[in-house]
């Protein structure tokens, strides 16, 4: 089992540790998942996301080269800006989702923990001779999320307070060189902070000592992102789902739609033009019982429509929430459906996402 540079701190703080993507990670702290979730929505939560992969792509045509693997407009990504995108396969399926930042002389990528070895191998194989692919194993990653995140981080890095959403800067954090992206996975304003491994513990302790900051585990991270309507790779998107089915059409740049040139372009562009047979949707059960992953979704007569890919209790939504895939004809908000929970059909309806309003900083 791998560990992050903050493992000893998690144990010291009384975290319940669980295996996740090959790492021993904190699922919750003594505060508990429910209170951790609500604290992040009202103040600031600090997450250890060092298990994710940080990668540097260097080369004169790194952006053009990366466009052969993703459907996003990377050549048009301005200096100091960050963009969400997807690695796709030849069938139009999603190999992983990732964040891409333009650092001027290189691109900085953050990929999912469970996929990082495959992603790096994919990059090296497909971009050989064009781009140098460097895995930044010597860096940790912290996420500071919530409405007080900017106030807290500005005490250490004043310029962080006025950063634009989806932008990146290099900054000094009490003498430590860090990369800060104004982004996150909670639907709240916040930051991801890339920092040398050796200084991660000290930096985390400084942030946790600030008023309003609590450590937050993977349990609340999952409920926060579900309320925000954000996909979890391997659950809501995978190699069998396309960006169009997942409702992620917006990641496909206008120029890329016209030019193609990314894996699965024929399939994906065909779906943009002609539609799909299924769509990712939000679902609200009528009762109090949550519908978990793989719960079957049917129409009121019992005919199969699809299945839940993520589900649970939404503390801020004050009830059970879920997302999943249903037949396109049943994807309109307000459509009544049934969820087969413990063998019994439970009434629910298709709803728009997010379940809780996203509060990203717009400046």
N, C-alpha and C positions, 0 to 999 in steps of 0.2 A: 504494500500500500504506500503510495507516494504521499508526501506532506508538503504544505506550503511553508514559506518562511514565517508565517504567523501561527503555526501549529501550537507551539508552547503557550502563546498568548491565549488561544482559544481554550486550551485545557485549564489554564490559570483562571479564566473568567467563568469556568463551570459549564462550558458548552457540552451539549450532547453531540458526540461525533458519530458520523455515519459514512459508509463508503459511497463515493460519488465520482463517476468518471475516472476511477482508478486512484482517487485521492481520499484521504481521511479528512472529512470536512464537517464544519459545525452545522447541524440542522436547526438548532435553537440554543438559546442561552436561558438562564434561570427566569428571565422575564417572560418567556413563553411566546409561541408563534403569534397568537392573537394580539398581544400587547406590542410585540416587535413590529408587526404589520401596522398597527394604528399609530405607533410612535413615528414610523417613517412617513406616514401621511401627514402628521402634525408638526414634526420637528426635524430631526436628521438621524439617519441610520448609516452605520459604517459596515460595509460588506467586504469580506475577503474574496476576491475573484481571481486570485493568483493562479488558480488551476487552468485558467484560459490561456490560449497561446498567443504570444506577441511575436510578430514577424516583421522584418525589415526587407523591403524589396528595393534594390539599387540597380540603376542602369539608365542610360539616356532615353530609352523608350519604355520605361517600366509601366507607365500608364497604358500605352497602346498594347503592350504585351499582356497586361492583366485583363484587358478588355476581351481577349480571346478566351477567357475563362468565366467571365461574369457578364450579365446583361446591363450593367450600369454604365453611365457616362463617366468614365474615370479621367479621360483626357480633358474633360471640361470641368474637373474638380479644382476649384480655386485653391491657391496657396493658403494653408492654415485652416482648411475646411475638411469636414469628415462626412462620409456618406455610407449608408447601410446598403449592402448588396448581397448577392447569392452566388455561390459556385453551382453551376448547373451541369447536368450530364447530357449525353446525346439524345436521351428520351425526353428531355425537358424537366426531369426531376431535380430536386435540390440536394446537393452533396453536403452543403453547410451554409449557414448565413454568417456574415462577418461585417466588421466595420473597417473602412478604408480611410486613412487620413493622408492628405498631401503635405509632406514636410519639406517640400522644395527639392532637395537633392535625393530624396527617397520617399517611398510610400510606407506608411506604418499601418499594419494590419492587426486586428484582434479577432481570433477565431475561437470556436467552441472547444472546450477541454476534451470532450470525447472524440472529436474529429481532428485534433490538431496534428497528430502524426500523419494521418492520411492526407490532410490538407497540405502539409509541408511537402510530402512526397509528390503530390499532385502538382504543386507549383514548380518543384525542381524538375520533374519529368517534362512537363508541358512547356516550361519557359527556359529550358536549358539553352545556354548560349546567348540569351537575350538579357536575362536578369539574374542578379545575385540574390539568392534567397537565404536570409539569416534568421535563424530561430533565436530569439532573445531569452535564453534560459536563465539569464542572470537578473531578470526583472520581475518584480511582484506587481500586482494590480489591486488597488483598493477602489471601492465605489462609495462615494458619499452622496446620499440621496435624501431628498425631502425639502420642504419649504424653507428650512433654515440652513440648508447646505451652503448657499452662497455666503450668507452672513458668517458662518463658521470658517469656511476656507479663506475668505478675504482677510481674516485676522493673520493668516500666515502668508498668503499670496494675494495682495490687494487687487491686482489686475484680473483675478478670477471672477470678481463680482460683475464685471461688465462684459465678460466673454459672451459671444453669441452662441445660441444653441447649435450643436453640431459643428463646433470649431475646436481647434487644438492649439495649445501654446507650450513652449518650453519655459519653465520657470524655476525659481529658487525657493525651496521650502526649507527655511531655517538652515541654509547652507547646503541643502541636498538638491541636486539637479533632478527635476521631475518633468514628465510630460502630462499635461492635464487636458482632458477632453470634456467638453460640456455635453454630456450624454448620460444614458443610463437605461435601466431595464425595469423601472417601477412605474412609469407614467408621471413621476414627479420631476421637478427641477433637480439637477445634480451633476456630479462629475465622476469621471474615472481617472485615477491617478496612477501612472506607471512610474515605478520607483525601483532603484537598485535593491536586490534581495537583502543585502546586509543592513540596509537602513529602514526596511519595511516595519520592523517591530517598533522602533523608536518613533517613527512617523505615525503609526496607528495609535500608539499610546498618547501622543500629543493630541490627536484628534478626539480620542475617546475622553480625554480629560476636560474637553470643552463642554460648557453647559448646553444641554439639548441633544447631545450625541450619545447613542447607545449602539452596542454591537448587535448586528442582525444576521440571522442564519439563513440557510437555504430554504427552510420552510416558508418563512415570510417572503423571501425573494420570489418564490413560486406563486404565492397568492397575490402578491402585488402585481406581478407581470400579467397574471391571468385577468385581474380586474382591468388592467390597462389594455387588454386585447392583444397582447404581444405573443408571438409564436415561440414555442420551445422546440429546438431542433431535436429530432428523433421522436417527437410526439405529434406536434401540429404541422410540421413540415419534415419531409424526408425524401428519399430517392424515388418514392412512388407518387409524390405530389408535385405539381407544377406551380410556379409563381402565380399563374392566373387562377387556378383552382383555390389557391391560398388567399386570394384577394390582395396580392402584393404587386399588382400591375404597376404601381407607382415607382417601383425600383427600376423599371425598364425605361431608360432614357429615350427621348424623342428621336435623337439621331440613331440610337441603337435599333429602334423599331424600324427605321427606314433602311438601315444598312445591314442589320443582322450581324453575323460573324461571331456569335457566341454559341457554346454547346447547346443543342436542343432548340436552336432559333426557329427552325421550321415548325416544330410542334408548338412552341410558345407563341409565335407570331400568328400561327393559324388559330390558336385559341383566342387570342386578342380579337381577331377578326370575326370568328364564328361562334365564340362562346364555349362553355364547358358543360359537361353533364353533371358536375357536382361543384359545390362551393363551400368554403369555410364560413361558418356563421357563429354568432353568439346564441346561446340558449339559456333561458331562465325557467327552471322548474317552478311549478305553481306551489308546491309544498315546501317542506323544510329539509327533505332528504336530498343530499348531494348526489349527483350522477358522476361517477368516476370514469377514467379513461377506459375505452372499449365498451362502454354502455351502448346498447343498440338504440338507435332512433327510428321510430316508425311513424306512419301517419295514424290518425285516430282510428282507422279500421284495422290497424296492425300490419299494414304492408311496409316492408323495410325501406328506409330512406337513407340510412347511413349510420355513423357512430360517433360517439364523443371521443375527442383526442386529449382534452384536458378538462378537468372538472373538480370542484370542491366548494368550500364555503368562502364567500367573499366578505371579510369583516367590514369593509367600508361600504360595500354594496348591500350589506345587512341581509344576506341570504345566499342560497346556493346559486352558483353560476357555472357555466360550462361553455366550451367551444368545441366544434367538430365539423364534420363534413356531411352535407345532406344533398340529395338530388336537387339540381338547380331549380326545378319547378316548385320546390318547397323552401327556397332560400330567402323569400321576401320577409322582411320584419313583420311580425304579427301572425305568421303562419302557425296554427296549432299543431303540435306534435306530441308523441308519447315517448317516454324514456323507460326502457325495461330495467327497472331497479329491483334486484333480487327476484327476478322472474315476474314482477308485477308491472303493468303499464302505468306510469305516472304522468299526468298531464304537464305539459310545458309549452313554451312558445319560442319561436325564433325572434331574436332581438338584435338591434344594432349594437356594435361594439365601438368604443370601450364601454365597460360596465360602470366605470368611474371616470369622470372627465380627466383627460391628460392635462398636466400643468407644466409643460416645458417652458423654459424661459425664452421669450421672443424678443426681448430688448425694446 
